């Protein structure tokens, strides 16, 4: 199962345990607290989320789609990259796309958005959204090139 390796490799990155006090720069204010912070909104814009859900609905309906990735997420200090094309409409925590965890084996698979949100690289930096991402190639083409190169270069 392709997404199993993706999930296992993601766990190799340092995850911040939930329940520990964390400090986030959020909406222009520094807040430290014990509550669960839902950062999906900062990782995905409303437009990203709508497009990902639309692609997910098309895929769930049996349509054979090969979309252009909607969003690029990355770790600034760990060489991990996710090019996401859809969100499962039945489980909005599960996204599908090209996962490259910097280990030389990029692959297509499903990933938990909550797990991505909690990931931290070796310097403790969280996953970010590439705000200037504007890919025009289809996912299958990017995946083929990434497999040959051993990394995503989008």
C-alpha positions in Angstrom: 0.0 0.0 0.0 1.8 3.2 -1.2 0.5 5.5 1.5 1.8 3.2 4.3 5.4 4.1 3.4 4.5 7.7 3.2 3.0 7.7 6.7 5.9 5.7 8.2 8.5 8.1 6.7 6.5 11.1 7.9 6.6 9.7 11.5 10.4 9.7 11.2 10.2 13.5 11.3 9.9 14.9 14.8 6.3 15.3 15.8 5.1 17.7 18.4 3.1 15.8 21.0 -0.4 17.2 21.4 -1.1 18.3 24.9 2.3 20.0 25.5 2.4 23.8 25.8 3.4 25.2 22.5 4.0 28.8 21.2 2.6 29.7 17.8 2.7 33.0 16.0 -1.0 33.0 15.1 -3.1 35.8 13.6 -0.5 38.4 14.6 -0.4 37.4 18.3 1.9 35.1 20.2 -0.2 32.6 22.2 1.1 29.8 24.4 -1.5 27.3 25.6 -2.5 23.7 26.1 -5.4 23.6 23.7 -5.2 21.9 20.3 -4.4 24.5 17.7 -6.0 23.7 14.3 -3.5 25.0 11.8 -5.1 23.5 8.7 -6.6 26.9 8.0 -3.1 28.4 7.9 -1.8 25.5 5.7 -4.7 25.5 3.3 -6.6 28.6 2.2 -10.3 28.3 1.8 -9.8 28.3 -2.0 -7.2 25.4 -1.7 -9.6 23.4 0.5 -12.6 23.9 -1.9 -10.5 22.8 -4.9 -9.0 19.8 -3.0 -12.5 18.7 -1.9 -13.9 19.2 -5.4 -11.1 17.0 -6.9 -11.8 14.4 -4.1 -15.5 14.3 -4.9 -14.7 13.7 -8.6 -12.3 10.9 -7.7 -14.8 9.4 -5.2 -17.4 9.4 -7.9 -15.2 7.1 -10.0 -13.9 9.8 -12.4 -10.4 9.0 -13.5 -8.6 12.4 -12.8 -5.0 13.5 -13.2 -5.2 17.1 -11.8 -2.6 19.7 -11.4 -1.5 19.9 -7.7 -3.5 22.4 -5.8 -1.1 23.2 -3.0 2.6 22.6 -2.1 3.5 22.0 1.6 7.1 21.7 2.7 9.3 21.6 5.7 11.8 24.4 5.5 14.4 22.5 7.5 13.9 18.8 6.5 13.5 18.6 2.7 10.0 17.1 2.9 7.4 18.2 0.3 3.8 17.3 -0.3 2.0 18.3 -3.6 -1.6 17.7 -2.8 -4.4 17.2 -5.4 -7.4 16.1 -3.4 -9.0 15.7 0.0 -11.2 12.7 0.7 -14.8 14.1 1.0 -15.7 11.3 3.5 -12.7 12.1 5.7 -11.5 15.7 5.3 -8.3 14.8 7.3 -7.0 12.6 4.5 -5.4 14.2 1.5 -3.8 12.6 -1.6 -0.8 13.7 -3.6 2.9 13.3 -4.2 4.7 12.8 -0.9 8.5 13.4 -0.8 9.9 13.1 2.7 13.5 13.8 1.6 14.5 10.2 1.7 15.0 9.7 -2.0 11.7 7.9 -2.7 8.9 10.3 -3.6 5.6 8.5 -4.1 1.9 9.0 -4.6 -0.2 8.3 -1.5 -2.6 9.5 1.1 -1.5 11.5 4.2 -3.2 12.8 7.3 -3.4 16.6 7.3 -3.3 16.5 11.1 -0.1 14.6 11.0 1.4 17.1 8.6 0.4 20.0 10.9 2.1 18.4 13.8 5.4 17.7 12.0 8.5 19.6 12.9 11.9 19.3 11.2 15.2 19.0 13.1 15.2 22.7 13.9 11.6 22.6 15.2 10.1 24.5 12.2 6.6 23.6 11.2 5.4 22.7 7.8 4.6 25.7 5.5 2.5 26.3 2.4 4.4 27.6 -0.6 2.4 30.8 -1.1 3.9 31.3 -4.6 3.3 27.8 -5.9 1.7 27.8 -9.4 2.3 24.4 -11.0 0.9 23.8 -14.5 2.0 20.2 -15.0 -0.3 17.2 -14.1 0.5 15.1 -11.0 1.4 12.0 -13.1 4.1 14.0 -15.0 5.5 15.5 -11.8 5.5 12.1 -10.1 7.3 10.5 -13.0 10.0 13.2 -13.0 10.3 13.0 -9.2 10.8 9.2 -9.2 13.6 9.6 -11.8 15.3 12.4 -9.8 14.7 10.9 -6.4 13.0 14.1 -5.2 10.3 16.6 -6.0 11.6 19.6 -7.7 8.4 21.6 -8.1 
